Amino acid sequence: MNEPFHFKASARLIDFMRQADEPGLINLAAGVPGLDSLPAAALSEAMGEAIAKEGARLFAYHHPDGDHGLRELLAARLEKRGVAVKGSELFTTTGCTQGLSVMLSVIVQPGDVVAIEAPAYYGMLEILSELGARVLPLPLGGDGGGVEMGIAEELLSRWKPRCLVICSSLSNPSGATVPEDGREQLVEICRGLGVRIIEDDIYAELVDGGAPKPMRAFDDGSTVSFVSSFSKSISPGLRVGYCVPGSLFDQATARKCQQDLHSAVPTEAALREFLAKDALDPHLEMLRVRNARRRAIGMKTITRCFPAGTRVAPPRGGYMLWAEFAAAHDLAQVRARARAQGVAFALGDVFYTNKPGTSYMRLNCAKATEEELVRGLEIIGSALAGAD
Ligand SMILES: Cc1ncc(COP(=O)(O)O)c(C=O)c1O
């Protein structure tokens, strides 16, 4: 039976971020799509329109909870996904990162137990490590459907953590999506045990066929706090995210204000104009087609070039593939070899708080060009063959 434990995050986010734009590197490690898939022209037009309308106001201090019009549009978008909230019940954040860090710092004291998916996003793990939390990793079910419900219920009931952090759609790195018919059940289990859920929704808009109903749709905000951003669906450089903290609204908005007073106004206004002219849905349609094509190329190349027995559960959208190897490989060595030939991938270990039993790697199919993606995977495949 798993027990909660203190841990030290094994990777530093800053090192990944600094590697992101290294010239000439075929970067299959980063968590972002390619520049050509960002709606740069539409965003600069939206920014121009916002500046023309509001002038100097855009460059002054602003309301700490974020641009009023944007908050209303975000609430309307959530309502379409079954979440009944008003704009006044959410606040904008500087990326999803700030939503996570605000909610965790409001909820978690040193030594508190926090349940997480295993594997989980390493940026979130670094925040937990800094907060001195003890983690309770919940294993995934292996069917692409997120945490294994029976084991999760048993562990949550036994340890009653302060909260559960879960990326409900296309989780990073596993690509797992909590099935629509399991969401309410998970919320009810947590509500019954008094466990707060922090639902990270950052990839939901990339799910093929449209964003699922979030877990927050099955709650009134007393159990689920919701964080998201437009970093994966529009542009990471905008740094616009938002948080629906529910009953923790007062503590969360005060903490956010302590951290940075408010988020950047010009980018919020640009996003508001972009959303107001309904530019997001056509953009998402384009992204879903592009991502599906990239994933198919990635899967095909992995089947051709990676060792027999390599498993990749096809995710329901997005651009990440999570590869599991039948044999234990020294992936640090494979990474060094691939790096020497100008290719980067993300080592699976950094997404775990304790060493996993098998070897994994996360591969981004959408940042490099299609030709680079194939070449990069071929190079990793031969580095894997050499490491056997
Ligand atoms: C699951 C998850 N949450 C949050 C973030 C951070 O998002 P942002 O860039 O909006 O701060 C990421 C970035 O990769 C992520 O994968």
The ligand as an ORCA input file, in Angstrom:
! r2SCAN-3c Opt
* xyz 0 1
  C      -0.597     20.198    -16.847
  C      -0.012     21.569    -16.949
  N      -0.442     22.529    -16.105
  C       0.062     23.780    -16.157
  C       1.038     24.121    -17.062
  C       1.597     25.523    -17.080
  O       0.815     26.317    -17.913
  P       1.064     27.854    -18.211
  O       2.060     27.954    -19.305
  O      -0.272     28.374    -18.614
  O       1.550     28.489    -16.961
  C       1.503     23.174    -17.970
  C       2.550     23.511    -18.952
  O       3.098     22.704    -19.642
  C       0.961     21.859    -17.907
  O       1.377     20.897    -18.738
*
